[in-house]
Amino acid sequence: MTDNSEHSEHSGYSEQDVQREVSALQEKSATAARLFDIRRIIGGLFVIYGVIVTIAGLTDDQAAIDKAEGVNINLWTGLGMLLLGIFFLVWLKLRPTAPAPPRVEGEGGE
C-alpha cells in the first residue's frame, strides 16, 4: 500500500481542500462573532429604548410628574438608558472583538 498524504482514501478530498474549507469557516465564524457581539445588541437596545423613554419624559404632563413626587422619572430613566447604551457602543468601538489569528500555510500536522 502506498503512502498518499494528499488524498484521503474515503472522502476523495485533498488535505489542502480540507484546510481551505476549515479556514473559510473560521473566517465566517469570526465575522459572525463580531456582528453579533453582545455589546452591540445591548447597546443598540438601550439606545432605542432610551430614546423612547426620553421622549415620553419630555412629553409627560404635570400630573405624571406629581405622581412621581415631583421627579420626571421617564426623562431621567431615558437619559440613563441612553448613556448606558452609548457606553456599550463606545466600548465596542474602542475594544473590538479580536480578529481570527492569521492562517499559516503548511500547518496541518504533516
N, C-alpha and C positions, 0 to 999 in steps of 0.2 A: 504494500500500500504506500503510495507516495504522499509526502507532506505538502499539502497545498494550503498555505496560510491565507491566501487571498480569497478563496471561495469556501463557503460553508457547505458541507455535504447535504444538509437538509433543506436549507432555505434558498440557495441559489444567489444570495446577495453577497457582494464583496464586503470585506471589513471596512473599506473606505465608504461604501454606501451607508452602512450602519452608523459609522461615526458622523457622517454628514447629517443624517436624519436625527441623531441624538443632539447634535449641535443646534440644528434648526429648532427642535423642540425646546431646548434650554433657552434660546433667544426669545421664543414666543412666551415662555413661562416668565422670564424676567420682565418682558413688556407688559404682560398681564398683571404682574405683581406691582409694577409702577402705576399702572392705570387704576387698579382697584386698591390702592393704598388706603388704609383705614382713616388716615389723617385727611385725605381728600374727601371722603364720604362724610365724616363727622363735621369737618369744617364747612363743607357745602350746605349740609342740612342746617347747621346752626346759623349760617348767614341768611339762608332763605327764611327760616322761622323767625330770626331776629328782625328782619325787615318787616315781616307781617305783624309781629307783636309791637314793634316800634310804631308802625303806622296806626295800630289800634290804640296805642298810648297817646299819640298825637291827636287822635280824633275823639278821645274819651270826653264825656260831658262831666260837669261838676258833681253830679250825683254819684257817678262811678268813683271819682276821686274821694268824695266824702265817705263812701262805703269802705274805702281802704284807709280810713283815718287820715285823710289829707295827703296821702302819698300816691303819686301817679305810678302805680306798680307795673302797669303794662309798659310804660315808657322806660322805666329803669331795668326791667327784666329784658326787654327787647334790646336795649343798648348793651347789656351784659352778654346776651347771646351773640350779638354782632361782634363784640370784642373777642369772645371765645372762638367764634368761627374764623375770624381774621387771624387770630393767633395760630390756629391749626394750619391754615393755608400758608401763612408766612413760614411756619416751621417746615412744612413740606417743601417750600421753595428753597429755604436755606440749607436743609439737610435732606436731599432727595434720597430715594432708595438706591443702594449701591448697584451699579451695573453688573451684569454677569462677568465672571473672570474671562479674560481673553483665551481663546482656543489656541492651543499649541499643536501644530502639525506633528504627527509621529507619536502622539500619545495613544495608548490603547493596549499596552502590555504585549509587545512582541516578544 
